[in-house]
Amino acid sequence: MRKALFTSLVLLTLLALVTGTVSAAPLADGVITLVDVRNDSGGNVIFNFNVSGDFARHKMNGTVDVQGVDARYGLHCSLVSKDTIQCTTSRKTAGRNVVVYLDGFIFWTFVPEANGPAAASSTQYCYGVYEIGGDPKTESFSWMEFDTHCQDLPANEGDELELDQSFFEFWNESPACWVDPVFGDGYFAQCPL
């Protein structure tokens, strides 16, 4: 199993190096094409997509996998115009080749380092926001980073954060739930019952 996984990762990396930015085949709803990726100083990692078709009626979601490390981050998207989707993800993807999964489409691209002097002198502290997600059919669940929260002061254990009427607490590692732990700091949802 490990050999097959390793071989698959090597082939995906070679494909990404050869093809650059690639968009996936169209779905019935339309086509999404990656236009650009930027990493604004003092801002977020931003993916801009062109769309054709009907994407306004459902919530767009996705993930970003960092190649070469075992890291997956949430992709938070909104339809900013009739033909443009804008998505943000964790700044931890900076300077890395990534695979972007968005509503059944797959893109391979590179996330640049942050631009400008503000990136080096930033006084903001950014942390991942995690909740347990997965596939109930396969009973495969894990902590998934779905957002990044930045603040002016460093977080302390037990600090609370409210997002979309849900509460999260800051911990140096994930709570002991029934899934594999995250050995890094962040804002974590409560363990589901």
Sine and cosine of phi, psi and omega as CSV:
sin_phi,cos_phi,sin_psi,cos_psi,sin_omega,cos_omega
0.00,0.00,-0.70,0.72,0.01,-1.00
-0.89,0.45,-0.64,0.77,-0.01,-1.00
-0.90,0.44,-0.66,0.75,0.02,-1.00
-0.92,0.40,-0.65,0.76,0.03,-1.00
-0.90,0.43,-0.70,0.72,0.02,-1.00
-0.88,0.47,-0.70,0.71,0.02,-1.00
-0.88,0.48,-0.67,0.74,0.03,-1.00
-0.89,0.46,-0.69,0.73,0.01,-1.00
-0.90,0.43,-0.65,0.76,0.03,-1.00
-0.89,0.45,-0.70,0.71,0.00,-1.00
-0.90,0.43,-0.65,0.76,0.05,-1.00
-0.89,0.45,-0.65,0.76,0.02,-1.00
-0.90,0.44,-0.70,0.71,0.04,-1.00
-0.88,0.47,-0.65,0.76,0.03,-1.00
-0.89,0.46,-0.67,0.74,0.01,-1.00
-0.91,0.42,-0.63,0.77,0.00,-1.00
-0.92,0.38,-0.56,0.83,-0.04,-1.00
-0.99,0.17,-0.64,0.77,-0.16,-0.99
-1.00,-0.09,-0.36,0.93,-0.07,-1.00
0.95,0.30,-0.69,-0.73,-0.01,-1.00
-0.99,0.17,0.80,-0.60,-0.07,-1.00
-0.75,-0.66,0.62,-0.78,0.10,-0.99
-0.95,-0.32,0.41,-0.91,-0.06,-1.00
-0.99,0.11,0.12,-0.99,0.03,-1.00
-0.92,0.40,0.47,-0.89,-0.06,-1.00
-0.94,0.35,0.50,-0.86,0.16,-0.99
-1.00,-0.10,0.06,-1.00,0.01,-1.00
-0.88,0.47,-0.51,0.86,-0.05,-1.00
-0.96,0.27,-0.42,0.91,-0.05,-1.00
0.44,-0.90,-0.33,-0.94,-0.05,-1.00
-0.79,-0.61,0.66,-0.75,0.09,-1.00
-0.89,-0.46,0.74,-0.67,0.02,-1.00
-0.80,-0.60,0.77,-0.64,0.04,-1.00
-0.96,0.28,0.82,-0.57,-0.02,-1.00
-1.00,-0.09,-0.77,0.63,0.00,-1.00
-0.34,-0.94,0.26,-0.97,0.06,-1.00
-0.77,-0.63,0.73,-0.68,0.06,-1.00
-0.67,-0.74,0.38,-0.93,-0.01,-1.00
-0.77,-0.64,1.00,0.00,-0.09,-1.00
-0.95,0.30,0.68,-0.74,0.06,-1.00
-0.91,0.40,0.75,-0.66,-0.03,-1.00
0.96,0.30,0.11,0.99,-0.03,-1.00
-0.83,-0.56,-0.67,-0.74,-0.06,-1.00
-0.84,-0.53,0.20,-0.98,0.23,-0.97
-0.98,0.19,0.83,-0.55,-0.12,-0.99
-0.83,-0.55,0.76,-0.65,0.11,-0.99
-0.95,-0.32,0.77,-0.63,0.07,-1.00
-0.94,-0.34,0.76,-0.65,-0.02,-1.00
-0.83,-0.56,0.60,-0.80,0.22,-0.98
-1.00,-0.06,0.60,-0.80,0.01,-1.00
-0.78,-0.62,0.53,-0.85,0.20,-0.98
-0.71,-0.70,0.74,-0.67,-0.08,-1.00
0.89,-0.46,-0.23,-0.97,-0.10,-0.99
-0.95,-0.30,0.98,-0.22,0.02,-1.00
-0.89,-0.46,0.05,1.00,-0.11,-0.99
-0.98,0.18,-0.30,0.95,-0.15,-0.99
-1.00,0.00,-0.11,0.99,0.01,-1.00
-0.71,-0.71,0.37,-0.93,0.00,-1.00
-0.97,0.24,0.79,-0.61,0.02,-1.00
-1.00,0.07,0.65,-0.76,0.05,-1.00
-0.56,-0.83,0.29,-0.96,0.00,-1.00
-0.06,-1.00,-0.08,-1.00,0.03,-1.00
-0.63,-0.78,0.27,-0.96,0.06,-1.00
-0.79,-0.61,0.85,-0.52,0.07,-1.00
-0.98,-0.20,0.76,-0.65,0.04,-1.00
-1.00,0.02,0.82,-0.58,-0.01,-1.00
-0.97,0.26,0.64,-0.76,0.04,-1.00
1.00,-0.04,-0.24,0.97,0.08,-1.00
-0.69,-0.73,0.39,-0.92,0.00,-1.00
-1.00,0.02,0.97,0.23,-0.04,-1.00
-0.67,-0.74,0.72,-0.69,0.05,-1.00
-0.74,-0.67,0.74,-0.68,-0.03,-1.00
-0.82,-0.57,0.44,-0.90,0.03,-1.00
-0.95,0.31,0.45,-0.89,0.05,-1.00
-0.86,-0.51,0.87,-0.49,-0.12,-0.99
-0.92,-0.39,0.90,-0.43,-0.21,-0.98
-0.85,-0.53,0.42,-0.91,0.14,-0.99
-0.53,-0.84,0.52,-0.86,0.05,-1.00
-0.99,0.12,0.95,-0.32,-0.08,-1.00
-1.00,-0.03,-0.31,0.95,0.14,-0.99
-0.41,-0.91,0.03,-1.00,-0.04,-1.00
-0.84,0.55,-0.52,0.85,-0.07,-1.00
-0.82,-0.57,0.35,0.94,-0.02,-1.00
-0.69,-0.72,0.78,-0.63,0.14,-0.99
-0.92,-0.38,0.70,-0.72,0.07,-1.00
-0.85,-0.52,0.76,-0.65,-0.04,-1.00
-0.79,-0.61,0.51,-0.86,0.08,-1.00
-0.83,-0.55,0.40,-0.91,0.05,-1.00
-0.52,-0.85,-0.05,-1.00,-0.06,-1.00
-0.90,0.44,0.60,-0.80,0.07,-1.00
-0.94,0.34,-0.20,0.98,0.03,-1.00
-0.93,0.38,-0.15,0.99,0.04,-1.00
-1.00,0.08,-0.10,1.00,-0.08,-1.00
-0.86,0.51,0.68,-0.73,0.05,-1.00
0.96,0.29,0.36,0.93,-0.08,-1.00
-0.77,-0.63,0.47,-0.88,0.22,-0.97
-0.98,0.20,0.68,-0.73,-0.05,-1.00
-0.72,-0.70,0.35,-0.94,0.16,-0.99
-0.91,-0.42,0.84,-0.54,-0.04,-1.00
-0.97,-0.25,0.80,-0.60,0.06,-1.00
-0.93,-0.37,0.88,-0.47,-0.03,-1.00
-0.70,-0.72,0.95,-0.32,0.07,-1.00
0.74,0.67,0.72,0.69,0.04,-1.00
1.00,0.01,-0.10,1.00,0.05,-1.00
-0.99,-0.15,0.52,-0.85,-0.01,-1.00
-0.80,-0.60,0.73,-0.69,0.00,-1.00
-0.75,-0.66,0.65,-0.76,0.10,-0.99
-0.93,-0.37,0.79,-0.61,-0.01,-1.00
-0.37,-0.93,0.06,-1.00,0.02,-1.00
-0.92,-0.40,0.70,-0.71,0.07,-1.00
-0.99,-0.16,0.88,-0.48,-0.02,-1.00
-0.95,0.32,0.30,-0.95,0.14,-0.99
-0.92,0.39,0.32,-0.95,0.01,-1.00
-0.88,0.47,0.59,-0.81,-0.03,-1.00
-1.00,-0.08,0.54,-0.84,0.19,-0.98
1.00,0.10,0.24,-0.97,-0.05,-1.00
-0.93,0.36,-0.40,0.92,-0.02,-1.00
-0.90,0.44,-0.44,0.90,0.00,-1.00
-0.91,0.41,-0.63,0.78,-0.03,-1.00
-0.98,0.22,-0.48,0.88,-0.07,-1.00
-0.97,-0.26,0.24,0.97,-0.03,-1.00
-0.88,0.47,0.71,-0.71,0.04,-1.00
-0.97,-0.23,0.17,0.99,0.01,-1.00
-1.00,0.09,0.53,-0.85,0.07,-1.00
-0.92,-0.39,0.84,-0.55,-0.05,-1.00
-0.91,-0.41,0.67,-0.74,-0.03,-1.00
-0.72,-0.70,0.55,-0.83,0.10,-1.00
-0.95,0.31,0.50,-0.87,0.08,-1.00
-0.90,-0.43,0.84,-0.54,-0.16,-0.99
-0.87,-0.49,0.57,-0.82,0.24,-0.97
-0.60,-0.80,0.28,-0.96,-0.03,-1.00
-0.99,0.15,0.78,-0.63,0.02,-1.00
-0.61,-0.79,0.21,-0.98,0.02,-1.00
0.31,-0.95,-0.36,-0.93,-0.08,-1.00
-0.90,-0.43,0.94,-0.34,0.00,-1.00
-0.89,0.46,-0.47,0.88,-0.01,-1.00
-0.90,0.43,-0.66,0.75,-0.01,-1.00
-0.99,-0.11,-0.04,1.00,-0.04,-1.00
0.82,0.58,0.65,0.76,0.02,-1.00
-0.94,-0.34,0.94,-0.35,-0.05,-1.00
-0.78,-0.62,0.45,-0.89,0.04,-1.00
-0.31,-0.95,0.22,-0.98,0.14,-0.99
-0.94,0.33,0.77,-0.64,0.01,-1.00
-0.82,-0.58,0.76,-0.64,0.07,-1.00
-0.98,0.19,0.87,-0.50,-0.03,-1.00
-0.92,-0.40,-0.09,1.00,0.00,-1.00
-0.37,-0.93,0.23,-0.97,0.12,-0.99
-0.81,-0.59,0.77,-0.64,0.00,-1.00
-0.92,-0.40,0.81,-0.59,0.02,-1.00
-0.93,-0.38,0.60,-0.80,-0.01,-1.00
-0.57,-0.82,0.29,-0.96,-0.09,-1.00
-0.98,0.22,-0.43,0.90,-0.02,-1.00
-0.89,-0.45,0.46,-0.89,0.04,-1.00
-0.91,0.43,0.54,-0.84,0.00,-1.00
-0.99,0.16,0.46,-0.89,0.08,-1.00
-0.89,-0.45,0.51,-0.86,0.02,-1.00
-0.81,0.59,0.71,-0.70,0.01,-1.00
1.00,-0.04,-0.18,0.98,0.07,-1.00
-0.86,0.52,0.61,-0.80,-0.03,-1.00
-0.95,-0.31,0.49,-0.87,0.01,-1.00
-0.68,-0.73,0.72,-0.70,0.07,-1.00
-0.93,-0.37,0.83,-0.55,0.06,-1.00
-0.74,-0.68,0.79,-0.62,0.06,-1.00
0.76,0.65,0.71,0.71,0.03,-1.00
0.88,0.47,0.39,0.92,0.12,-0.99
-0.87,-0.50,0.51,-0.86,-0.04,-1.00
-0.94,-0.34,0.62,-0.78,0.00,-1.00
-0.73,-0.68,0.50,-0.87,0.04,-1.00
-0.87,-0.49,0.58,-0.81,0.01,-1.00
-0.99,0.11,0.76,-0.65,0.06,-1.00
-0.64,-0.77,0.44,-0.90,0.04,-1.00
-0.95,0.31,-0.29,0.96,0.18,-0.98
-0.42,-0.91,0.27,-0.96,-0.11,-0.99
-0.89,0.46,0.45,-0.89,0.10,-0.99
-0.88,0.47,0.37,-0.93,0.00,-1.00
-0.99,0.17,1.00,0.06,0.07,-1.00
-0.99,-0.16,-0.23,-0.97,-0.03,-1.00
-1.00,0.00,0.28,0.96,0.06,-1.00
-0.86,-0.50,0.22,-0.98,0.03,-1.00
-0.86,0.51,0.66,-0.75,-0.05,-1.00
-0.97,0.26,0.33,-0.94,0.17,-0.99
-0.97,-0.25,0.87,-0.50,-0.03,-1.00
-1.00,-0.08,0.84,0.54,0.04,-1.00
-0.37,-0.93,0.36,-0.93,-0.06,-1.00
-0.97,0.24,0.33,-0.94,0.02,-1.00
0.26,-0.97,0.04,-1.00,0.09,-1.00
-1.00,-0.09,0.82,-0.57,-0.09,-1.00
-0.87,-0.49,0.62,-0.78,0.11,-0.99
-0.95,0.31,0.31,-0.95,0.10,-0.99
-0.93,0.36,0.47,-0.88,0.03,-1.00
-0.90,0.43,0.76,-0.65,0.05,-1.00
-0.94,0.35,0.47,-0.88,-0.01,-1.00
-0.96,0.29,0.00,0.00,0.00,0.00
